[in-house]
Amino acid sequence: MVLRTFQRPIHPELFDSQKQCGIRFGHRTAEFRLGTTGHLIEFRVDDSVLTEVAITKHEPLPETLKVVDRRLIGYRTHMIDLPGVRYHCSYQLEHVPLDIYLQLHREMEADARKATLALTIPGSSPQSPDSLSVLSCDILSEGLIVHTFHTFPDNAAILKTQTLFETIE
């Protein structure tokens, strides 16, 4: 998987959305999409647009106005100031023992019921747990914070991202 961030919107046909929703708060809007290959978050304030996409590396996305392009391995953070918006993202991909993974998976199933957006994808076999994608957001006075979790049962792995979109003058 890769994390790609753009200083522009991404055409809807370039991301296979299974579930989506949006919010408006003040002069800002955010759109959230979950798909079989990851998530897309689009944050707009005035004339600025910033789009974060966590997706498989094989998915075709534009090169124009790309500001972050990183493989999602280990733990990493990014912070970029763009016109009108400060973007701060941290992510962690964890591979855990199967018993711990199954416990975390059960906890995420409970969290999905309260999430802003959640998606369940059938497992690769009848014995495999489903893959889960869970997205939660909190509106702040100066922006938005978004937490995502994606599970990968075949690898006993969990991808966690935390993204802050902060309006700046």
N, C-alpha and C positions, 0 to 999 in steps of 0.2 A: 504494500500500500504506500501511497504518497500523500503528502500534504501540499496542495497548491493553492496559492492565494493570489487573487487578481484585483487590480484596481479598475474593475469593470464588472458588469453583469455577465453571466454565462447563459447562453441560449438554452431554453428548457429541454430541447431535444438532445443536448450533450450530456445530460444527467438523467438516468432512468429513475424517476421519482415514483415510489410506491405510496408514500404518505407525505403530505405537506400541510403547512399552516403558516400564517403570517400574523404579525402584530404591528400596530401603529401606536407610538407614544411620543407626544409632542410633535416636533418636526422631523422625527426619525421613524423609519420602518425597518422591519426585519422579516425575512422569509426563511423558513426552515424546510428542508427536504431530506427525507430518508429514502434510500434505495438499497437494492441488493448488493451494491458495491461500496456503500459508505454514506456520507452525508454532504450536504451543501448548505451553507449559511450565507445569506446575502444581507448586508447591513447598508442602509441608505441614510444619509443626513445631508439635507440641502441638495447640492449637486454632486456630492461624493458618493461613490459606490465601492464597497469592498466585499469580495466574495471569497469565502474559504471553502475548499473542496477536499475532503478526505476520500480517496477513491483508489481502485486498483491502478497500478502503473500502466496498464495496457489500454486504459480508456482514453480516447482522443479528446484533448482539450486544447483550446487556442494557446498560442505563445504570446500574443499581444497583451501588454500591460501585466504580465506575470511578475509578482514581487517576491514570492516564496515558492520554491520547488524542492522539497526534501523527502527522502525515503523515511517512512515511519518505522524507525528501529530505536530501541532503547528509550532514553529520555532526552528531551530537548525543549528549548524555549526560543521564541522569536518575538522581537518587539520592533515595530516600524511606525514611524510618524509619517502620515500622509496628509494631504490637504483636508483639514476638518476632522480627521479621525486618527486616533492612536490605536494600533492593533497589537495586542499582546496574546500570544498563543503558547501554551505548553502542552506537550503530549508525552505519553508513556505507553509503550507496548510491553506487556508482561506475559511471559510464559510461566505457568505455575503447575505444580503437581495436580493430577486429575481430581483428587478428592477436594482440594482447595478450589479448583476451578468450578466443580459442581456446586459447592456451597456458595461461591460468589454468583454463579448463574441463578440459583434460587433467589438470592437477595435482589438481583437485578430484575427478575420476573416481578417481584413485589413492587420495586421502584417504578417499573414500567406503567403500573396502574395509575400513578400520580404524575407521570411525566408530561411535559408539553407535547411530546410526540414520541411514539414508540412503534417499532416494527419487528415482527417475528417472521423469520424465514425458516422453512422446514429444514431439518438436519439432512446431512448427506446420506444417511441410512436410517432405517426404523429404530435402531439402537442409539443413534447419535442425538444429543439434545439439539433443540432448535438454535439457530443463531439469533441473537437479539441486538437491536440497535435502540438506544434510549437517549433522548435529547431533553434536557431541562434548561430553562432560562430564567434569569432574574433581571428585572428592569431596575436600573440604578438611576440616580438623579442625572448623571452625566453619560449614560450609555447602557450597555447590556453585557451580561456575562452568560456564557453558554457552556454547559457541561454535556459532553457526549460520551457514551460507552458503546463499544461494539464487541461482541463476543465471537470467537472463532473456535467452535467445539472440536474440530478435527485436529487443531494444534494446541488445545487447552491454553488459548491466549485471549487476552483482553486488551483492547485499545481504549485508552482514556484520553480525552482532550478537554482542555479548559481554555476558553477564548474570551478575551475582554475587548469589546469595542467601546472606545471612549471618545466622546466628542471633545475637540480642542479648538481653541480660538486662535 
